[in-house]
Amino acid sequence: MHVHFQRLAEGSKAKIAEPANAVREDEVRIMAGSGRGCVLYGKAAEVTILVPLKGRVQLSDRDTSQTLSRGQLIVVDEGHSVQITGRGPALWIAIMTSDRTWRALTGNESAAYAPGPVLLPAQHDADRLLRRSVAALVRVAASSRVDVHAVAATVVSAATAIADLQAEYHDIIDRCPGRTYAQRRGVFLRLHRVRNLMTAGSHRALDLAECARIASYSPCHFIRAFSAAFGETPHALLIEQRLRHAHRLLNTSVLAIAEVARISGYEDRSAFARSFKRRFGITATDLRDERHAALRAVA
């Protein structure tokens, strides 16, 4: 296995090698971007993963533009034209490799069990342990004296942690309609693509007809299929994503609570307050006060 590491400084730009399958079968590419205006653009490889470690990162593709922060991770659609841009004092990591290499790294080389890309495009929460695993991968790959065995072990550790995030998808695919695994997986991909778009644009009003069109369903059939697969209605998912986004902003920004509510898709602050307390068991004000108290204790 070969590991190619490249560091992008503030204001610099780099293009992903094209065609998208230009990543060698036994190669893992790691791009570390830091600072404002640092840009990586081009067509995503078979496996492309973006992990913000500090600050905010904007990811734009042909359909959406979304801002990610520390604690999030996204698997990008293969072949999509994307642009990754650091916002402010950001630090982010992009990992790119071939599907075959990813299967080997994670011990999932059975094409019969998982035909097609082994990682599915999705956004995940990345806990501290996973972020530390990715950061360790960068440190080892960027070392002036590369230890091949240390690099391999660190790559496997990070890849396994990321693959584990998608373990739940196997059960979801089984709940999708279809006589064969390939048919059920195809339905899942259509529904999950809509789910990703809803997650990225949770602050906007839900356009049910447009979501159904993207999934190639009628609105009624879309709601039934979506609920059967994910165990919640599209509307319930939208509310959950809005509240989680608000919770993240309250912990990572200095925005006023009213502004957090508005950015998260709530025009009525009272409705936001009720929903937030019901979901997290604490008011937004108390959560912000707890964060301030924790920061003062550290200082």
Secondary structure, 3 states (H helix, E strand, C coil): CEEEEEEECCCCEEECCCCHHHCCCCEEEEEEEECCCCEEEEECCCEEEEEEEEEEEEEECCCCEEEEECCEEEECCCCCEEEEEEEEEEEEEEEEECHHHHHHHHCCCCCCCCCCCCCCCEEEECCHHHHHHHHHHHHHHHCCCCCHHHHHHHHHHHHHHHHHCCCCHHHHHHHCCCCCHHHHHHHHHHHHHHHHHHHHCCCCCCCHHHHHHHCCCCHHHHHHHHHHHHCCCHHHHHHHHHHHHHHHHHHHCCCCHHHHHHHCCCCCHHHHHHHHHHHHCCCHHHHHHHHHHHHHHHC
